[in-house]
Amino acid sequence: MARPQSRKRQRADELLQDSPLAKRAKSTGGRNFSPAFWDNLSKVWLTPRALRELDRRNNKRPSPVFTPPEVCSADLARFARRGGPDLRHLRGYPEPKGVAHEMDSGRPSPSQSRPTQSTQPTTVGGRSGKSSAYGKEFQQHLTDYGVHVNDRRSKLGNPAELQSELMQERPSLSPSRFSEGAFENFRRDDEDAVFESDVMAKVIPAICGSANIPNKQNVLFTELSPITNKDAVKPKPDFFDGAHLRDLSKEVREDQDLRPMIIPTKHASVPAAPNFFLEVKGPDGNTSVAQRQVCYDGAYGTRAMHALQNYGETEPAYDGNAYTYSSTYHDGQLKLYAHHPTAPTTAGGRPEYHMTRVKAFAMTSDRETFAQGAAAFRNARDFAQRHRDNFIQAANARASGEEIVAAQEGLDITTEIQHEEDSNDELALSSPHCTTEIQHAEDSADELALTPHYLYADEDSQDPSQASMAPDINDPSMSFTTSFTSSLSSCQTRSKRQRSPRSSEHRASKSRTCRNTRAAQSPAPPMGSAQAGAAESGWVETYWRKGKLCFKNPQDQEVKTEMNDWVGRLLDDGTHCLCWRSPKSRRVFWATELAIEPRKKRSSR
């Protein structure tokens, strides 16, 4: 029996020798800012990151060498009765490093299994998406570099205009289009959300609606120059709006001074010149962190708009107006902010950026409050898009050496049309002209336009009970994607919603058709920015050549266009016209009618 027993002991010894030691626990310490970040702070707040940095620095300090005093006492017992040796020199003495703890057991001691802190400095790199990177120390960092989370230092220059824009009603949020049932679904989705991703996937789409605005989510801005210093975390907004990269002329895109301020990444599909941002937090998120994030994001957007606004100028101008907007959503609370820059306070200093809270809504309280908040959110996106397009248009014109077609404060032609279709006045306009189909199809710029990948294709689909009351998206007259060419050629599609004309001019315009003869005298150009463009480019007559719709510009050069690039326009006097904007120079050309495409001759058999 001795042999089997020794064999078992041998197997046990082999298992003990072959068993690996306990794995070293991973460090639970979060990534920290670089030492230079902390050295540049004017005030260091007591935060977990600050304590980790303090531990790191203490661990790197060499252990002090103390010479213990000699104890000269003949009677050790009497010496002990009087308090023992003087141990004051051991105060603050660090734990000795490299001491090997030998245990009789093969298992590591609790002290050995504890994670050891790294003594190497780590930085919060650009790929860090943790909210803890936006703690109090980061707010102090922003303040030190002139990025303020409030407007105490500078008030907004255009608050009245902004309030008026935000409070515009949206037909898509009327009780007949967004019912109590749809609101209850929204409230239920908000209550069921557990993580931030749940809020972005189920809650935010109901607030955004459907809008044809370039946007992206969770994109790290790797190519923008730091607005503070290189030690700070790079912005990574949960959601942002911008412009297509192709909207910027080649000269503007390749400008080495402007590019690091307006193009956030190397990806061509990521929108450029962002000026609307959204930061979202889950139910357990931190509102203060979201506020610091949108302040940081908005500063980058404000700098981008200011760079485009002053492109080609010798001295930058600061008008105090906000052209960048942001929003936060947390626990049913929607807050809207406006951002504006101010000039440096010292010669050679940095511009300062200020954030102003303009609106706040309890989105889960009732349907009316939700409608007001969602309307303000969508209006802010539209307002930001108009500013962005105007500045890009002006920068493109300056880069090409041409005069600016439209004033910066004016509205872009196509954007203005899209914005007007969602106003209350759109319900009173009526005309059988081919532009009516476009205006009616764009009834709500946030509803029937092309839909981002995560948004509803049709807002009315949120509430099945409203299917009978909602407009039919399959109806050609209600579809934004209906071919503009077919609308120009047939002009027979009619809107199902009846609109009453406001004046005799509108009633008289009903008798006009797409093929009306051109008047002896061209109608007056539209007011505002369109008037400036028409005055410079003038009215033109179109003709067909080799399958292209052509016209002669003021320099008597032939310009070839596509029919679907022409946009319908209704002038103040009720006259219908069409306009075409050059994608390169952004000049606008006007025509009272388009030439009829000649029919192809049938081959005789």
N, C-alpha and C positions, 0 to 999 in steps of 0.2 A: 504493500500500500504506500510505501515511501516514494516509489517512483512516480506514480500519478500525482501525488501531492507536490513534488518538486516541479513537475511539468506545469501544474497550474500556477505555481509561484513564478515560474519562468515567463509564462504568458502574461501574468500581471505586471512583471517588471518590464517586459517588452512594450506593453501598452502604455506604461507610465513614461518610458523613454521616448516612444514614438509620438505620444500626444503632444501637439504643439502648445506653446504657451498661450496664455490668454491674449486675445487680440487687443491691440492698443486702441482705446476708445478715441473716436474722432473728436477733434476740438469743437466745442460748442460755441466758442466765441465768434461773433460776426465779423465780417470784414470791416476794416476801419479806414478812416481817412489817413492821408500821408502826414508825417510829422510837420511838414511845411504848412499844411492846412491849419493845424492847431497853433503853430507859432504866429500865424498872421491874424488870428482872432483877437479882437479888442477885448473880449470878455469870454471866458470859458464857462459854460454851464455844466452843472453836475448831472451828467447823463451817463448811461451805460457805456457809450462809446468813449467818453472822456475818461472813465475809470479804466477801461481797457488800455487806452493810450498811456495812462499813468503807470499801470502795471508793466507795460512793455518797457517803458523808460527806466523804471526801477530795476527790472530784471537785467537790463544791459549795463547798469552802473556797477563798477567793481566793488567787491565787498570791502568795507573799511577794515583796516588792520589796527587793532587795539592791543596795547601792552598792559596786561592785567597788573595791578599794583601788588607788590610783594607783601605777604602777610607775615609779620614778625610777631609771633605770640608764643610765649612759653607754655601757656596753659590753654589747650584747644577747647576744653570744656567751658572754661570761663569765657573764652572768645565766642563760642556758640551762644552762651546765655545772653550775651550782650547784643545779639542780632546777627551775628555772622559777618561774612565779608561784604564789602561795598560792591553792589551789583549795578550801580547806576550806569556804568559804562556799557552795559548790555542793552540798554534801551534803544529800540529801533534797529537792533542788529538783525540783518536778514538771515533767513534759514540757510545753513551751509549747502552748497551745491555739490552734486556728484557723490553724495554719501550713499554707499551701497547698503541696503537693508537686507540682511540675511535672515531668512526664516527657516525653521525646521521643516515646515510644510511646503509641498511643491506648488501650492496655490499662491498667487500674488496677494500681498496685503492690500487692504483698502486704500492705503496711501499710494501704493504702486499703481492701482487701477485708475486713479484719478487722471483726467486729461491734463496734459501739460500745456502751458501757454507758449505760443510761438514768440520768439524774441525778434523775429524779423518783421519790419514794418510792412504792413499791407495797406493798399489803397482801395478805396471804393471806386472801382473802375467803371468804364462806361456801360458795362453790361450788368451792373448791379441794379436790380429793380426793387429792392426792399424799401418799404416805406420808412424804416428806421433811419435811412440816409437823410431824411428830411426832418430831423429833430430840431431842438432849440438851438443847438450849435450851428446848424445849417442856416437857420433864420438869422442868427447873429452874423454869419458869413455874408448873407445877402445884404444885410443892413450896412456892413462895412464897405461893400462895393456899390452902394447906392441903389439897391433894388429893394423897394419898400412894399410891405404887404398891406399898406393903407395909404390914404391920401392926405395925411396930416401935414405933409410938407408942401403939397401942391394939389390944388383942386382941379377937377375936370373942366375943360374949356367949353364943351358942348353938351351939358347935361340935359337941357331942354330938348334938343334935337334927338338925343338918344332915347329919352323917355317916350317921346312921340313915336319913334320908330318901333320900340319894343311893344307898345300897347296896341299896335294895329291888330285888328281882328283877323282871324283866318277862317274862311268858309269851311275848310275841312274839319274844323273843331266845333262846328255848330251842333246843337242837340240832335238834329236830323242826321248828321254824318258821324258823330261820335256820341253814342247814347250812354245811358246809365249802365247798360250791360257791358259795354266796352270798358267803361271806367272800373266796374267791379272786377273785370278780368285783369286790368292793370294793377289794381290794389292787391289782388290775390297773388299775382306774380311778384310784387314787391315783398309781400309777407313771406312767401316761400323761398325767397333768395337767401342762400347761405353764404356764398362766396362772392367775391367781386366779379368773377366771371359770370355768375348767374345774373347779376344786375346788368352787366353789359349785354348779355344775350337776350334777356327777356324784358327788362324794364326800359332800358334806354331806347330801343327801337320805337316804342309807343310815343315817346317824347319827341324823337327826331322826325317821325313821319317819313315820307318818301321825298327825297330832294336830289336833284341832279347836280350835286356839289362834290368835287373830288375830295375824298377823305381816306384816312387810314387809321389803324388802331395799333397801339403798342409798338411803335417804331422808335428805335433809338436814334437820336440825332448825332450821328458820328462825324459829320463833315462841317458842322457849324463851329466857328471860332468861339472859345469860351467867353461868356459875358462877364464872368468874375475872374477866375484863374483856372489853370489846367488841373488843379488839385480837386476841383469840385466835380460832383457827379454830373454826367451828361443827361439832358432832359429826355424823358421817354413818356410822352403823354398817352393817356388811355385812348384818346380820340382827338383828331384834329382835322381841320379843313385847310385846303390850300389850292393852288392853281396847277393845271397841267404844265409839265415842263416844256411842252411844245408851245405854250402860250408866250413864253419868254423868247425874245429874239436871240439869235446866235451871239450877237454882240453883247447882250446883257448876260447871257449864260456864261460866256467865257471871260467876263470881266473879273480879274483876279481879286480886286478889292470888294466887289459886290457878291461874288459867288459864295464865300464862306459866311455870308449873312443871310442868304435867302434859300440856298439849296441844302436841305438837311442831311441827305444821304447820297450814296453813289447810284442808287437804284433809280432808273428812269421812270418807273411807274409810281414812285412816291411823290405826292404833291409837293410843290415848292412854294416858297413865300407863305408859310402858314400864319394865319392871324385869327383863328378860332380854335379854342382848346377845351377839352372836357376831362376832368379827373373824377373817377368814381371810387367809392369805398363800399365795402360790404357792411353788413349790420354791425360787425365788431370792429370796423375800421375807425380811424382817427380823423375827425373833421379838421383839426389844426394841420395835420400832415397834408390833406387835400388842398387846403388853402395855400400852404407854402408851395406845393407843386404847381398850382395854376399861376401863382405869382411868378415862379421861375419860368414856366412855359410862356406866360404872357410877355415877360421881358424879352425873350427871344423873338416872339412875334412882333412886338413893338419895334424892336431894332430893325427887323426885316422891312416893315412898312415905312419906317423913317428913312432907311437906306434907299428904297425905291422912290419915295417921295422927293428926296433930295439928290437923286441920281443926276450927275452932270453939273451940279451946282458947286460954286466955289466955296460958299459958306452954308452950312446946314441951318435950316430954319426950324424953329420950335413954335408951333401954334397952340399947343396945349390941348388939342383935340384927341379923342380916342379913335383909333382905327383898328384896334385889336381887342378882342373880347374873349372871355373864358367863362367856364361854368363848373360847378361842383355838384355832385349828387351823392347824398348819404342819408340813409334811413328816411327816405321820403322827402327830404329837404333839397330843393333845387335853388341854387344861388347863382346869380349872374354878376360878372365883373367886367369892368372896362379898364384898359391900360393906356397910359400916355407917357411920353418922355418929357424931360426938361433938360435945359442946357447945363453943361458942367458949371459947378459953382466956383471953380478955380481955373486958372489958365492951364491948359494942357491936361485938365482933369477928365473924368469919365462922365458921360451923360447919366442922369438918374432916371429911374423908372418907377412909376407909381400905379397902384392898383386901387380902384374904387368899386365898392359894391353898389350895384344899381338896383337890383331886384332880388327878392327871395319869395319862394312859394312852398307851401306845404302841399305837395302834390297828391298825397293820399287822403286829404281831408274831405273833399267833395269834387263833383264833376266840374263845377264852375271854376274852382281854383286850379284844377288840372288844366282846363282849357286855357286859362290865362297864362299859366306857367309854360305850357307847351308852345303857345303862340309867341310869347316873349323869346323863348329859346330859338324857335325857327326864324323869327324876325331878326334876331341877333346874327344868326348864320347868314341870312340874306344880306344884312347890312355889311357884315364883314366881307362878303364876296364882292359887293359893289365897290367898296374901298380898294380891295385887292386888285380887281380888274382895272379900275381907273389908274392906279399907280403903275401897274404893269404896262398899260397902254401908253402912258406918258413916258415911261422909261424906254420903251421900244422906239418911240418917236424920236427921243433925244439921241438914242444910240445910232439911229440911222441918219442923223443929221437933218431931219425934217421937223417942221413945226408941229406942235401938238394939235391934234384935231379937236379934242374936246378938253375943256377946262377940268382941272382935277376935281373941283367940287361938283361937276356935272355928273350925270348918270350915263353909264355905258349904254349904247343903243339896245343891244340884245338883252342886257341885264334889266334895263328899265322896262322892257316889254314883259319880261318874266315876272318882275315885281308887281307891275300894275295888274296882272291877271289875278292875283290873289287878294287884291283890295276889295273893299265893299263896292266901289264904283263899277267893278266889272259886271255886276249883276244888272246894271242899267244900260250897258252898251249893247247895241244890236246893229248888225250889218250883214248883208248876204255876200259881201266881198270875200274873196278867197282868204283874206287875213283873218276873217272871223273864225274859221276852223282852227287856225293856229291859236288864236287868243282863247277860244273855248276849250281847246285841247289842253292848253296850259292854264286851265281854270284856277288851279292851285299849284304854284311852283313846287310846293312841298308834297303834292299828292299824286299827280299823274305823270311826273317826270321819270326819267330813268332812275332805277333804284340801286343803291349801294348793295354790296353782297350780303349784308347782314340785316337789311331793313325789309319792311313789308313791301311787297310789290303793289299792294293796294291797301290804303288805310281802312277802307270800308270792310275789308275781309276780317278785321278784328272782331266784329260783332255780326254773327250770322243773322240776328233778328232784323238787321237793317238792310238785308240784301235787296228787298223789294224797293226800298227808298233810295238806295245808292245808285249813282249813274252806272250804266253798263260800260265797262272798260273795253268790251269787245266792239262797241259801236265805233265806226271810223271817225265820227265827229268828236268822240271823246278821247281818242287815242293820241298820245303825244308822238308815238312812233309812226303814225300815218305818214306816208310819203308826201313831202312838201310839193314834189313835182306833180303828183296826181291832183293835189288840191288846186294848183295853179291851172292845170289843164282843164279840169272839169268844173270846179267851183259850184258843184251841185249838191254837195253834202251840206246838210243843215243841222244846226244844233237842236237837240231835243228839248232843251230848256228854253222857254220863251223869255225874251228880254224886251222890256218896253223901252222905246227910244225916249231920250230926254228932251229933244228939241226937234224943230222942223228940219234942221240941218241933217239930223240923223235919219229922219224919215225920207228926206230927199235922197240921201245916200243909198237908200235901199234900191232905188231904181237903177243904180250903176251896176255894171257887170265887169268881169275880168278883162273884157276886150273893148272897153270903152275907148273912144278916140281921144287922143291927147289934146288938151286945151291949147288955145293959141298962146296963152301965157302960162308959164309954169307956176304952180302954186307956191306960196311962200314956204320956206323951209321951216321945220319944227323949231320950237323954242328950246332954250338951254343949250346943252352940249351938242345936240343934233344940229342946231342952227349953225354953230361954229364949223362943224364938219361939212355941212351942205354949202356954206358960204365959200369954203376953200376948195372943195372938190366939185361942186356944182351938179346940176342935173344933166343926165345923159340919155341918149336914145340907144336902145339895144337892137341887135340884129343877130342872126344865126349864121355861123360859118363853120363848116366841118364838124357839126355836132356840138358846138360850143356856143353859149350865149355871150356875145361880145358887145363891147362899146368902146368909144374913143375917150380917153382921159383929156384933161385940159392941155396936155403936151402933145395931143394928137397921136398918141400911141394906142395901139389896139390892146385891149385887156380882155382876156378870155376867162369866162367864169362858168360855173355850173348853176343850173336853174335852182336847185335846192339850196344854194348858198344865199339866195335873196330872201330877205325877211320883210314881211308885210308891216305896214305902219299906218295908223290913222291919225291925221293931223287935227289940230284944234278946230279947224273950220269944217271938219267932216270929210275932207278929201282923202282918198286912199292913195297910197304910194308904196313903193318898195325901195329897200336900201340894200346895198352890198358893201361890206367892209373888207378892205385888203388885208390878208393875214400877215403881210410883211410890214407895210407902212401904217396900217390901221386907219387909213383914210376911208371915208364913207362917201359913196356915190348913190344918187337918188334917181329914180325913174317913176314916171306916172303909170307906166304899164310896161310889160315885158313883151318882146316880140314873140309871135306865134311860131312854134317850131314847124318847119315845112314838112309835109308828109313825104314819105319815101315813095318814089315812083314804082309802080308794080311792073314787073317784067312781063312783056307780052309773050304768051305761049304760041 
